Amino acid sequence: MTDSVDWLTVPDFADRLGVTASQVRELLREGALASTRRGERNTVQLPAAFIVDGENGPDVLPTLKGTLTLLRDAGFGDDAALEWLLEESDELGTTPLEALRSGQRAHVRRLAQALL
C-alpha cells in the first residue's frame, strides 16, 4: 500500500475521533472501518483519512461503511479493500478514498459495483 498514507494505530485513531479504542474495535467488527497490520510491531492500523471534520467534531467518513460493504460483497478482504481505496484511479483522477472525501460517493460506488 502506498507509503504516502498517514496510518494510525487503533489507540491513536480513537484519540483523533475522541472515542475509546474499544469503540474503534467495535466499528471494525461492524464493518464500518477497515484496518491492516503494519510496521515493525505488526500493529493494527487505519488510514487517518478515514476521519473527517463532522458537524460535532471529528467523525468517520460517512460514506465509508457503504463503500466497504460493496467491496466486501465483491470478495475483498480488508487489505484488498484498503489497497483499492488508496490506489490512484485513472477514472477518478485521485484515489477512491480522496474522491469519497470530496463528495464523489456515487462515482466511487459505481466503480466498486463494477467489481461485483
C-alpha positions in Angstrom: 0.0 0.0 0.0 1.1 3.5 -0.7 3.7 4.9 1.6 2.3 8.4 1.5 -0.7 7.4 3.6 -0.8 8.6 7.2 -1.5 5.5 9.2 -2.8 5.5 12.8 -2.9 2.7 15.4 -6.2 1.9 17.0 -5.5 4.0 20.1 -4.3 6.9 18.0 -7.3 6.7 15.7 -9.6 6.6 18.8 -7.8 9.7 20.2 -8.4 11.6 17.0 -12.0 10.7 17.0 -12.5 11.4 20.7 -13.7 7.8 21.5 -12.2 4.8 23.2 -10.1 2.2 21.5 -12.9 -0.3 22.3 -15.3 1.8 20.3 -12.9 1.8 17.3 -12.6 -2.0 17.6 -16.4 -2.3 17.6 -16.6 -0.2 14.4 -14.0 -2.6 12.8 -16.1 -5.6 13.9 -19.3 -4.0 12.5 -17.5 -3.4 9.1 -17.7 0.4 9.4 -13.9 0.6 9.2 -11.1 -1.4 7.6 -7.6 -2.0 9.0 -4.4 -3.8 8.2 -1.4 -4.9 10.2 1.7 -2.7 9.6 5.0 -1.6 10.9 7.8 -3.3 12.8 5.5 -4.4 15.6 2.7 -5.5 13.2 0.1 -3.4 14.8 -3.4 -2.9 13.6 -3.6 0.4 11.7 -6.1 2.5 9.8 -5.7 5.4 7.4 -6.1 8.8 9.1 -8.1 9.9 6.1 -11.0 7.8 7.4 -11.5 10.7 9.8 -13.3 13.9 8.6 -14.5 17.1 10.3 -18.1 16.4 11.1 -20.8 18.7 12.4 -19.9 17.9 16.0 -16.1 17.4 15.6 -14.1 14.6 14.2 -16.1 11.7 12.7 -15.7 8.7 10.5 -16.2 9.5 6.8 -20.0 8.9 6.5 -19.8 7.2 3.0 -17.0 4.8 4.1 -19.2 2.0 5.5 -21.4 1.6 2.4 -18.4 1.6 0.2 -16.6 -1.0 2.3 -19.8 -3.1 2.2 -19.8 -3.0 -1.6 -16.1 -4.0 -1.7 -16.7 -6.9 0.7 -19.6 -8.1 -1.4 -17.2 -8.2 -4.3 -15.0 -10.5 -2.2 -12.5 -8.0 -0.9 -10.9 -8.5 2.5 -9.7 -5.5 4.5 -6.2 -5.5 2.9 -7.6 -5.6 -0.6 -10.3 -3.0 0.2 -7.7 -0.7 1.6 -5.4 -1.2 -1.4 -8.3 -0.3 -3.7 -9.3 2.7 -1.7 -5.8 4.1 -1.5 -4.5 3.4 -5.1 -4.7 6.2 -7.7 -7.6 5.6 -10.1 -7.3 6.9 -13.6 -11.0 7.2 -13.9 -11.3 9.3 -10.8 -8.0 11.2 -11.2 -7.3 10.6 -7.5 -7.7 7.7 -5.0 -11.2 6.4 -4.3 -10.8 7.4 -0.7 -10.0 11.0 -1.6 -12.9 11.0 -4.1 -15.2 9.9 -1.2 -13.8 12.7 1.0 -14.6 15.2 -1.8 -18.2 14.1 -2.1 -18.0 11.8 -5.2 -19.8 8.9 -3.5 -21.8 7.9 -6.5 -18.9 7.7 -8.8 -16.7 5.7 -6.4 -19.6 3.3 -5.7 -20.2 2.8 -9.5 -16.5 1.8 -9.8 -16.9 -0.5 -6.8 -20.1 -2.1 -8.1 -18.2 -2.8 -11.4 -16.1 -5.2 -9.4 -19.1 -7.4 -8.5 
